[in-house]
């Protein structure tokens, strides 16, 4: 019974192994609740279903693939001896010419498999890294216009439940300080130093994800807190309660700022993004 050569078997299993490595890693991230650090939660079920289907198809393709040797130029055992002898020289020459490209192909395939496995292992073993103030600065913190499924519609309900995104949207719509009188603010986010007045002001910041972390846009609420860097560091997660006031900083471009009544250091939330 004809059998696959070692090279053919290796090439076939590399493809299946790559699919299974990526699939298992994706399913593990979903089960651990970490897939939302890479994609919007509404796409998690869709991604998991497609991953399972892809893994099943890869295994099915392996099971249904032919078992015959796919190397050309080899006849059966009953082929005439003269034909075999006549083609021997040409076959040896062709094999010698093809040996080097085939070897390079095997090396590259194996290297790709090793790199993919290493990346997958790092996603599982190493703690996931979220976006930081450095990324916020390069993506236009304070100036980016963020579009969500709800558009720019104002938030409803008690203002104490508003998120950084809700307040950032309102501050973009109105800079009249009278609009914010007697409204309590209670927000959480990480610290991004103000580019205009970093010694006295910072933004309490969150990233808003519409599809995945690659397209995440930063939103922030300006906070006036002179000397904040003595007790706080950039990227520190905080919970701030207070109210809005006219910005006393002459260097800052923000006309309204959050005046903290209480400021508490907190751990990064399990889901650090807004949607």
FENDA-V834913 format. One record per backbone hydrogen bond with DSSP energy under -1.0 kcal/mol. NH is the residue of the N-H (numbers start at 1). CO is the residue of the C=O. E is the energy in kcal/mol with one decimal. If there is no record, write none. Layout:
# FENDA-V834913
nh=<NH NH>
co=<CO CO>
e=<E E>
This chain:
# FENDA-V834913
nh=<9 10 11 12 13 14 15 16 17 18 19 20 21 22 23 24 25 26 27 28 29 30 31 32 33 34 35 37 38 39 40 43 44 47 48 49 50 51 52 53 54 55 56 57 58 59 60 61 62 63 64 79 84 85 86 87 91 92 93 94 95 96 97 98 99 102 103 104 105 106 107 108 109 110 111 112 113 114 115 116 117 118 119 120 121 122 123 124 125 126 136 137 138 139 141 143 144 151 153 161 162 167 168 169 170 171 172 173 174 179 180 181 183 185 187 189 190 191 192 194 200 201 202 203 204 205 206 208 209 213 215 217 219 221 223 224 225 227 228 230 231 232 235 236 238 239 240 241 242 243 245 247 257 258 259 261 262 264 266 274>
co=<5 6 7 8 9 10 11 12 13 14 15 16 17 18 19 20 21 22 23 24 25 26 27 28 30 29 29 34 35 35 211 40 41 43 44 45 46 47 48 49 50 51 52 53 54 55 56 57 58 59 60 76 80 81 82 83 87 88 89 90 91 92 93 94 95 98 99 100 101 102 103 104 105 106 107 108 109 110 111 112 113 114 115 116 117 118 119 120 121 122 132 133 134 135 136 140 140 148 150 158 159 163 164 165 166 167 168 169 170 176 177 178 180 242 240 238 205 236 203 201 197 197 223 192 221 190 219 217 274 38 212 208 206 204 202 258 200 199 225 227 228 228 191 233 189 264 187 262 185 259 257 255 245 222 243 241 241 239 237 207>
e=<-2.5 -2.4 -2.3 -2.3 -2.5 -1.9 -1.5 -1.6 -2.9 -2.5 -1.9 -2.6 -2.7 -2.3 -2.4 -3.0 -2.1 -2.2 -2.4 -2.4 -2.4 -2.1 -2.5 -2.3 -1.0 -2.5 -1.3 -1.5 -1.8 -1.9 -3.0 -2.2 -1.4 -2.5 -2.6 -2.6 -2.2 -2.2 -2.4 -2.3 -2.6 -2.4 -2.3 -2.5 -2.0 -2.0 -2.4 -2.7 -1.7 -2.2 -2.2 -1.3 -1.9 -2.9 -2.7 -1.7 -2.7 -2.6 -2.1 -2.5 -2.6 -2.2 -1.9 -2.1 -1.3 -2.2 -2.3 -2.4 -2.4 -2.1 -2.3 -2.8 -2.5 -2.4 -2.6 -2.5 -2.0 -2.3 -2.6 -2.4 -2.3 -2.3 -2.5 -2.5 -2.5 -2.1 -1.9 -1.4 -3.1 -1.8 -2.0 -2.3 -1.2 -1.2 -1.4 -2.1 -2.6 -1.9 -1.4 -1.9 -1.5 -2.3 -2.7 -2.2 -2.0 -2.8 -1.5 -1.3 -2.1 -2.0 -1.4 -1.0 -1.3 -2.3 -2.2 -1.9 -2.2 -1.6 -2.2 -1.8 -1.0 -2.3 -1.9 -3.2 -2.3 -3.0 -2.4 -3.1 -2.8 -2.1 -1.2 -2.3 -2.8 -1.8 -3.2 -1.8 -2.9 -1.7 -1.5 -1.9 -1.2 -1.9 -2.8 -1.8 -3.1 -2.7 -2.9 -2.4 -2.0 -1.6 -2.4 -2.3 -2.6 -3.0 -3.1 -4.0 -2.1 -2.6 -2.5 -2.8>
